[in-house]
Amino acid sequence: MIRIAIANQKGGVGKTTTAINVATALAATGWKTLLIDLDPQGNASTGVGVWANDRERSSYDVLVDGAGVEQCIVPTSIPGLDLLPATVDLSGAEVELVNSDDRAHRLRAALHDGLDYDVCLVDCPPSLGLLTLNALTAADTLLVPLQCEFFALEGLSQLLQTVERVQQRFNPDLGIIGIVLTMFDRRNRLTDQVSEDVRSCLGKLIFETTIPRNVRLSEAPSHGVPALIYDHACAGSRAYMALARELITRLPEKRQAA
């Protein structure tokens, strides 16, 4: 099972939208997919139709109480996609785990090789706290959504420094599978400038696919479905399908047998 953390400590960059729609696209192309919601806001859970009242157990139970992942996973209405949901209880997890010696390795221990999935995507909270640290310690690789604006570049530098520290202390095998530019608006000259600057600095680490600003991407979560299902023909959905295809070409051959 390939484990991909989706992280950026800056909020509002399209991180959860990316997690939901990439997970849906991978499932649609035949990858048995697990989406883990590690954000106390629980937006990834809502975005795939698992409402707060339907979340009896969650990633909180896995991290804090040591519950088995299998006991907390719920199916979604999307074929091939299961969810480990989040609840507001996660907001207290960092305090509850702070004195635990294995506090950074809880998720890694829970995601054992016996889980029957091809790929696992972890939607992280918009911070670099203990929840995100658990995701980075557990992950094989990191996918970074980056909004095309000036301040996003400063946040990217901080995130890359955190990745280096995680590699040194917790997970030497952690890689970065790529950075995807989100909320791309060709009518805005700053968007093109940020894109050129990032590509000149980081080269092939940047995905060729960009995610445009698109109202359908914003509307879909309120209906409890990913944009790929809400309107599969919109520009945002087409972009996420293209991103998933590009992502697959970067993934190692590590799929489980069906």
Summary of the structure (lengths in Angstrom):
residues: 258
radius of gyration: 17.0
end to end distance: 11.9
largest distance: 50.3
contacts: 888
relative contact order: 0.20
helix: 48%
strand: 17%
